[in-house]
């Protein structure tokens, strides 16, 4: 798994969570700024998925490719669902959904990298 | 300043469980629904023989998380009862399995979501049913 993309995605995830935390404290709804951060994160997650797929095809690794890629597909798929769920609630509780997203994603990426590293030959 | 939750349509009516802070609770439930489903399907598909009892429990947990997520996210009247059933069984499951996993380690050659009261998941599995029950009580019909 490409480490620098993983680190960048984790940082953007934490940034999203922190920004959403400020929004919740100030009683604000999801706006273009939050969506832009989420969009940036989505692009990074897609890049992670594509590069990981290439790694699965080209590298010798004993990791179960389904398990490994399922984590990354899940991360990408979570983003539009989160946007829909966050914007469906007209109060700051909707904005708080981004905190969950931003905090959970770094753990999922860490798990994916552990699965991959454990299979390294 | 927008209020955190819309007022009920009429006094005594139940508030929809998918509104207000329920949004956040359901988001966390959804994470566990996906995580537990992924974990148990891979366990059952690739190594079901190694630890059938924990893996069956993981599958049960996955089903409960899926049902709880769906029932809490839906605002139909009957779904409140389904949500109650799911979170109550879930609460019992995490207490019983959490205790068993510490008392009788031989039963658990591999961990479940609920082992050691969900220690592997920052104890969220123990907190979730409590939060779920609290939320169902807070939004219950009054009068």
Interface residues (C-beta under 8 A of the other chain):
Chain A: X27 X29 X64 X66 X67 X70 X74 X78 X81 X82 X85 X86 X88 X89 X90 X91 X92 X93 X94 X96 X97 X99 X100 X101 X104
Chain B: X1 X2 X3 X4 X5 X6 X19 X20 X21 X22 X23 X24 X26 X27 X28 X30 X31 X34 X38 X42 X46
